[in-house]
Amino acid sequence: MQEVIIIGTGLYTSILDFAMIGKKVVNSPSPISIVKSALKPADWVDRIYADTSKAETLLLWSPKFQVRDGIRDFPIG
């Protein structure tokens, strides 16, 4: 039987925070545009959160990096 194990920082990160961290890491002068919608779809995501408890229990794994480090070290191209 296959099991899904989620890997992440275990911390809440808002979509805006994620964009601002990425902008800072790549030293982008571009503005971040936020488009507000009166009608949000049912699957709208405001924040990203990875529950790492299963990975911690089954794999004895814990996060070692923050979102900023993951964006900085992500290969581009």
Backbone as CSV, one residue per row, in Angstrom:
resi,resn,N_x,N_y,N_z,CA_x,CA_y,CA_z,C_x,C_y,C_z
1,MET,0.831,-1.186,0.000,0.000,0.000,0.000,0.878,1.251,0.000
2,GLN,0.586,2.181,-0.890,1.346,3.424,-0.965,0.781,4.448,0.007
3,GLU,1.663,5.245,0.570,1.261,6.281,1.512,1.805,7.619,1.063
4,VAL,1.032,8.661,1.252,1.484,10.013,0.937,2.153,10.586,2.178
5,ILE,3.357,11.092,1.992,4.076,11.747,3.082,4.411,13.153,2.611
6,ILE,3.941,14.132,3.353,4.111,15.534,2.972,5.403,16.076,3.566
7,ILE,6.147,16.788,2.730,7.398,17.405,3.150,7.238,18.918,3.007
8,GLY,7.627,19.657,3.993,7.537,21.121,3.959,8.191,21.688,5.204
9,THR,8.019,22.987,5.411,8.634,23.621,6.581,7.837,23.384,7.853
10,GLY,6.544,23.091,7.701,5.691,22.942,8.868,5.181,24.268,9.400
11,LEU,5.493,25.369,8.706,5.062,26.708,9.114,4.081,27.271,8.096
12,TYR,3.118,28.067,8.570,2.198,28.738,7.652,2.945,29.803,6.871
13,THR,2.674,29.881,5.579,3.235,30.917,4.726,2.109,31.446,3.861
14,SER,1.845,32.741,3.938,0.796,33.300,3.094,1.307,33.381,1.657
15,ILE,0.380,33.435,0.721,0.763,33.559,-0.684,1.544,34.855,-0.889
16,LEU,1.114,35.937,-0.241,1.824,37.213,-0.346,3.228,37.096,0.242
17,ASP,3.357,36.465,1.404,4.687,36.271,2.000,5.598,35.488,1.060
18,PHE,5.046,34.431,0.450,5.818,33.611,-0.483,6.315,34.470,-1.648
19,ALA,5.428,35.298,-2.202,5.802,36.170,-3.322,6.852,37.190,-2.893
20,MET,6.694,37.776,-1.714,7.652,38.776,-1.237,9.023,38.157,-0.965
21,ILE,9.037,36.955,-0.410,10.306,36.258,-0.174,10.993,35.984,-1.507
22,GLY,10.234,35.472,-2.485,10.794,35.196,-3.807,11.345,36.448,-4.460
23,LYS,10.602,37.543,-4.366,11.033,38.815,-4.954,12.354,39.272,-4.338
24,LYS,12.450,39.151,-3.013,13.669,39.572,-2.320,14.853,38.672,-2.678
25,VAL,14.625,37.361,-2.720,15.696,36.403,-3.013,16.304,36.651,-4.390
26,VAL,15.457,36.930,-5.388,15.967,37.139,-6.752,16.249,38.613,-7.037
27,ASN,16.100,39.465,-6.004,16.373,40.896,-6.125,15.594,41.525,-7.281
28,SER,14.306,41.234,-7.333,13.457,41.727,-8.418,12.880,43.102,-8.089
29,PRO,12.954,44.033,-9.053,12.336,45.342,-8.856,10.838,45.334,-9.198
30,SER,10.348,44.234,-9.732,8.952,44.149,-10.168,7.998,44.256,-8.981
31,PRO,6.891,44.986,-9.178,5.902,45.061,-8.105,5.111,43.755,-8.007
32,ILE,4.594,43.489,-6.838,3.708,42.342,-6.646,2.288,42.859,-6.790
33,SER,1.544,42.294,-7.710,0.163,42.719,-7.939,-0.788,41.771,-7.231
34,ILE,-1.702,42.352,-6.483,-2.719,41.557,-5.806,-4.060,41.904,-6.426
35,VAL,-4.716,40.903,-6.950,-6.023,41.095,-7.565,-7.061,40.520,-6.611
36,LYS,-7.894,41.381,-6.092,-8.937,40.929,-5.161,-10.183,40.582,-5.953
37,SER,-10.751,39.464,-5.622,-11.955,39.004,-6.295,-13.102,38.963,-5.296
38,ALA,-14.247,39.460,-5.721,-15.430,39.408,-4.861,-15.907,37.970,-4.716
39,LEU,-15.646,37.166,-5.722,-16.081,35.772,-5.713,-14.865,34.859,-5.710
40,LYS,-14.549,34.319,-4.567,-13.432,33.381,-4.482,-13.960,31.977,-4.725
41,PRO,-13.238,31.188,-5.521,-13.662,29.794,-5.719,-13.556,29.007,-4.414
42,ALA,-14.278,27.915,-4.345,-14.304,27.089,-3.130,-12.918,26.574,-2.757
43,ASP,-12.041,26.380,-3.752,-10.707,25.843,-3.466,-9.646,26.945,-3.343
44,TRP,-10.057,28.164,-3.082,-9.140,29.294,-2.947,-8.152,29.025,-1.816
45,VAL,-6.881,29.346,-2.049,-5.843,29.123,-1.044,-5.276,30.466,-0.608
46,ASP,-5.391,30.785,0.672,-4.805,32.009,1.219,-3.428,31.747,1.818
47,ARG,-3.274,30.558,2.380,-2.007,30.205,3.021,-1.630,28.783,2.656
48,ILE,-0.327,28.540,2.697,0.197,27.208,2.420,0.743,26.646,3.734
49,TYR,0.383,25.411,4.040,0.872,24.783,5.264,1.084,23.301,4.994
50,ALA,2.250,22.808,5.341,2.542,21.384,5.187,2.593,20.747,6.569
51,ASP,1.697,19.802,6.813,1.715,19.062,8.074,2.758,17.954,7.943
52,THR,3.878,18.135,8.596,5.006,17.208,8.458,5.031,16.119,9.530
53,SER,3.967,16.005,10.316,3.978,15.058,11.438,4.170,13.605,11.001
54,LYS,3.591,13.217,9.862,3.756,11.833,9.398,5.213,11.568,9.008
55,ALA,5.840,12.521,8.321,7.248,12.371,7.942,8.130,12.307,9.184
56,GLU,7.790,13.124,10.174,8.565,13.121,11.415,8.450,11.779,12.132
57,THR,7.250,11.207,12.137,7.012,9.938,12.833,7.585,8.743,12.076
58,LEU,7.238,8.619,10.788,7.636,7.433,10.018,9.081,7.460,9.537
59,LEU,9.574,8.649,9.199,10.911,8.756,8.608,11.938,9.374,9.557
60,LEU,11.481,9.772,10.740,12.342,10.498,11.675,12.950,11.721,10.993
61,TRP,12.126,12.399,10.199,12.543,13.545,9.399,11.995,14.825,10.012
62,SER,12.751,15.897,9.924,12.242,17.205,10.326,12.791,18.255,9.366
63,PRO,12.057,19.353,9.176,12.506,20.379,8.240,13.811,21.024,8.698
64,LYS,14.671,21.280,7.739,15.965,21.895,8.042,16.112,23.265,7.378
65,PHE,15.205,23.602,6.454,15.305,24.836,5.688,14.021,25.640,5.798
66,GLN,14.128,26.929,5.617,12.977,27.824,5.566,12.583,28.045,4.103
67,VAL,11.417,28.620,3.876,10.933,28.884,2.515,11.968,29.682,1.727
68,ARG,12.539,30.704,2.353,13.536,31.560,1.691,14.692,30.723,1.128
69,ASP,15.179,29.759,1.905,16.298,28.921,1.472,15.899,28.042,0.289
70,GLY,14.682,27.508,0.325,14.205,26.669,-0.774,14.086,27.441,-2.074
71,ILE,13.582,28.675,-1.990,13.472,29.513,-3.193,14.863,29.867,-3.696
72,ARG,15.742,30.261,-2.787,17.102,30.664,-3.166,17.861,29.530,-3.847
73,ASP,17.701,28.307,-3.349,18.465,27.171,-3.858,17.778,26.423,-4.994
74,PHE,16.565,26.860,-5.385,15.822,26.177,-6.446,16.511,26.412,-7.785
75,PRO,16.826,25.336,-8.528,17.502,25.510,-9.819,16.581,26.176,-10.842
76,ILE,17.093,27.172,-11.528,16.325,27.884,-12.555,16.908,27.545,-13.919
77,GLY,16.005,27.273,-14.874,16.458,27.037,-16.242,16.518,25.652,-16.591
